[in-house]
């Protein structure tokens, strides 16, 4: 269906569109509040107040419309008029990200402010111009209003709790799946790669085995993680994202010590592969210490012992 140009709208249609915009923004702020209430309760209160404010704007516009044009308000939506930015429905996502929400709010405020400024150029009625001018000024001040609401609701204690929630979500959705993949890829592929290396003493053969093992392990881990749960009860986020992170890190962990076998010289390739394995195990130990609150020495011992055992199995089997 063809969209209508904004310059072709009548004053009645502009008012109807303004009512529709305020109603939509109010409902979106309500969705933001509900989506953030469990994890970011203080920020949810901010959006509750913004929803109430947008509802007040809508009622003022309705009163003005009825005074001038009667009770019937035609349904004119933003998607019916050229010039509006298409909004991604991030308010439907769960769990809802606080950074994405605040960016979306900035876009909404700027767009609504611009709408009222353009509407003022098309309206001749004095009372309507005053109302739209007041609303445009409100939108210009909305960012400052949001900051004052943050000062009111986001006390140091509340900010601390929200930061903890953010770190917890990052842990559940990114760090844990990524660490599981990196550990699996770095450790489980050691045996087949080094078994092939010592069985053939051929760098190319070892590289092909390592590449196949890494990619295969990445695909397997991606499916296993994505199908483990949908995140609705555990808060672990979207299964597709977790599966991608786990699979990518699994493949990366295996490919890391596979790449040295691109060297044609077997001894040189083997030496660099061992160095890369040591670096991978050190990274895993640090990540467990940094994000899992494990003592660094204890984490390193656990990871190194496991890696050495798998490495030894590969060497013994390949040499037999």
Secondary structure, 3 states (H helix, E strand, C coil): CCCECHHHCCHHHHHHHHHHHHHHHHHHHHHHHHHHCCCCHHHHHHHHHHHHHHHHHHHHHHHHHHHHHCCCCCCCCHHHECCCCCCCCHHHCCCCCHHHHHHHHHHHHHHHHHHHHHHHCCCCCHHHHHHHHHHHHHHHCHHHHHHHHHHHHCCHHHHHHHHHHHHHHHHHHHHHHHHHHHHHHHHHHHHHHHHHHHHHCCHHHHHHHHHHHHHHHHHHHHHHHHCCCCCCCCCCCCHHHHHHHHHHHHHHHHHHCCHHHHCCCHHHHHHHHHHHHHHHHHHHHHHHHHHHCCCHHHHHHHHHHHHHHHHHHHHHHHHC
